[in-house]
């Protein structure tokens, strides 16, 4: 069963609102020390979630550029399991990382806002998901955002 995709306008609105929503729901009313704590279940705290979002935002931006400029590009799957350790997520400042994420999201939105309706249907081959479209990837990012804002709230 395939997932019902949002309209491009809905995806754009959700993508645009996410940085402010994350700030309001997670960063605004907590002390910096809270962001450095792991989740109660031992999972990631905010200090790991923010670099994860930033690093994936770079990948998403790159994927959109390939989807828009190339015919059916191959989009490799990534194993991010060890990134928190390899990239020292705990050693990164949460607020600096959030601002880096916010800037990347702005670049991503600038790219997507210029697309014609036909461009939202451009396809590529994802290493894990198979054939995907620009619209599918935008929806996937919205889902990823929601998953991690909930994870961050749970960690606090």
Secondary structure, DSSP 4 states (H G I P E B T S, - for coil): -PPPPPPHHHHHHHHHHHHHHHIIIIITTS-HHHHTSPPTTSS--HHHHHHHHHHHHHHHHHHHHHHHHSSS-EE-----TTHHHHTTGGGS-HHHHHHHHHHHHHHHHHHHHT--GGGGG-EEEETTTEEEEHHHHHHHHHHHHHHHHHHHHHH-
